[in-house]
Amino acid sequence: MNRVPLAERMRPKKLSEVLGQDEIIGEGKILTEIVKKGEPVNLIFWGPPGTGKTTLARILAHEFKADFVEISAVTAGKKDVEEVVKRAKLNWNLKTRTVLFVDEIHRFNKAQQDAFLPHVESGLITLIGATTENPSFEVISPLLSRSRVVLVAPLSKEAILEVLKRAVKEEKATKRVKKEALDYIAELSGGDARTALGDLELALSLADEVNKDVVIEAAGKKMPGYDKKGDNHYDTISAFIKSMRGSDTDAALYYLARMVEAGEDPKFIARRMVIFASEDIGLAGNGALSLATACFQAVERVGMPESGLILAHTCIALSKSKKNRDSADAWYKALEVARKTMGEPVPVWLRNAPTKLMKDLGYGKGQKWESGFHLDKNYLPDSIKNEKIWKSTE
C-alpha cells in the first residue's frame, strides 16, 4: 500500500494550527472573522506555492459544514464543471452548502470562468479559487468583483522550521535529524512548506542520521520559485529598479543576483538599466545612458556567466550616480499635453513652405537657417502658448 506523503499528512485541520499567516488568521483577521460569522464568502487566495491555499479552503469548508468539491483548472473541463453544478443543486435541495475549490484558477480561460458566474451569483456555489498569479489579470472582472482577494504570504524561515519540527516529532525522528539539516531545508524551501516537507521525507528515507550533506543529496541544487512570466519576476525587477533609484547599492546587487541565479534573461535586466539611466539619472549624468547601452551590447556579445560581472558593474555605477528626473517628467508632461491637443494647428510661421503660395500665405515667415536662430514668437499652438512642459529642478 502506498503511504500518504508527509506533506499531506501534516496538513493542518483547523485555523489555529496554520502557521505563518498572521495577517489573515487571528483575532480580528479576515479568515477568523468569516468563520465566526458562519457565512461562506467567495474568496480568491493569491500567493506562492506551498503556503497553504488548499489547506485553508478545506478548513473553511469544514467550518461551514459544507460539501467540499475540489478541482484543478489544469485538468478540469466543461464536463467537470457541469458535474459540480449538478452536485450543488442536489446539495441545495438537501439544505447543504457547496464550496467549490478551484486550484490554479488562473488556468481557466474566460469562457470557463463565465460558466461559474451565474451559480456564484445565485449562491448555489461558494467559490474559493487559488492562484499564484495576479488575479487582477487572470480572473474575469465579474467573478473578481463578487469575491474577496486574500493574500497568502510566503512562509518565513521560522514558520517553515516550526512545520519541520512538527513533522519530525510526528515521524518520531527527533534523534535522527540534526538542527543544521532543518535549518538548511528551511533555507532551500523559499517559503514553500510542501517543498520543505518533501525534502525532509526524502532525506529521512536516505539515511539513519539526517545532516546537511544528506539534505544536499536529497534536495540537490534548488532555486525558490521564480516564474519569468509571473509576479515574482515583476516584483523582483521592481525591487531592483527601486533599489537603484534609492541609491541602495547593496539591495540593488542582491536583487540582481537573485534574478541571475534564477535564470532571468540578462538582456532583460540590461534593457531595464538602459531605461533607468535615462528616466532616473537623466541630466544628472549624461554618461549613464552610454554606459547602460554599452552594458546591453556587451551582454549580447559575451553571454553568461561572465555577463554577470558587466551587469554588476553597471548596477553599481547607476546606483551610485546622482538622480534627476527632469527630462522624464518633461517627456510625460509633453505626452499628456499632446494627447489633449492633437488637433491644434501648428503656428503658420513654423510650417514648412515648399511652394510660393505657401510662402505668400506666411508659411515659414521670418525663418533663417542659422545656428542658434530664434524668433521672439510663441512656438506652441495659441491655445497652449503659456503651457510649461520643461520644468528644470536644477
Steps between C-alpha positions, in 0.01 A plus 500: 500500500632846406563724797340844508773764442626681808381838370145365474511340845622825655217714365342709780139409576397832653596866475679501835749245363592709195843663528642817347175669396455751781371765258188298416453269801447612859278731700345758270663350188297423189489119501438473872216752475345319202498175699349677804213635291437157351410641160704371203666769290639471148877524533805512277815387679800661333848390599806288417493119490511308827358775720178323597237621252343155455521432872320824583222420252449156655493642852243764405274246330516281811415798724200582281386134508495518124552242228855563379565446130855539377606530135817611326474747214792316338300179442132597536280548197144604420360163609661536844339840543159360406542217753582751774185699421286183511648404835445853634133489399452172685672649806276806475191281522651334807572843652875436481743761379749422223850643513683462170875530519670572167875454520702712256187688399712723277529203261127519420428712193231769493230265370570245775490768769177638351341157547529534880375856516119450509532230766729716712257793460202288606683363804470142375879472518745669734818535300849487646770541239874465545753668277869577491435774243360849545120453496456853363629366168396134516147499648208655310371826647143379579638206699763716667241760606299229676800363689739612771866475399710371790879522488664182626859584591812289444589332826791645697798281580378487861157374390657237273722385787195461723327295228810279471527453877137389514567253219814361662306448821214338310747265332666422836830602343617770742828321573567426135486857360771754575408865562730611214302274266170664593654846458626411155169351389326819617746717305450295184121507525449857384200526732340186355394258776414223254851511354656501847299198613578318176872557551479385861310184404755409233793573731349272767476221245867537399680476835458404864658832600391806302764775484564781251679270254203265489268796436723615213480151351123492542423849376775561248553860389161668522388846415195645674211553260569769243259495210636731232143580398361520849476753781831401659668606179337843505536546875874429485576727206290769673706460818819517292400826327374662821820405683711671231264798512552518877878472450510183713782318327488196730130439437535559126782245477302253711192514276723485193662183637159346572390556142823366352494191725139432403593500131354837402592615149799734552390709201172570679691632802737706282206643304339621821827666604510689168153636574600579858808694387284738300193515721655517848851636448433707192672837495684437828736269313472494124767230485272252678297436187816422301620264774167318521481469120856363492396255774212372287725458196769326705248260656376411152853422384653338808221282640476342844648446751756776428223748421424497872813710552388752239152522652645547849743770381218695337262443793752649745570799275131577452425454870776738606418763237310819584137486392298750299156442348460838327522358148266209582245729667514735202442213259196371692365854519552545126308180431218611727465840332537357149224243554260775605586736213573278199267706282661838572656655188875557485571879487519610137847651531635161618360304207695372204476717186594293194287712255471870416132503599586373846769766538252769390261373770764551767620139535849502649506879513811646665686172525877493438730201480752628753649338808313606813241693300193594706196714421332684784173316445309225673598163355200316652147502355304807617267303728791374712748783449551540876540126571824415681617150416868523592540579868860466605568433867868599468 
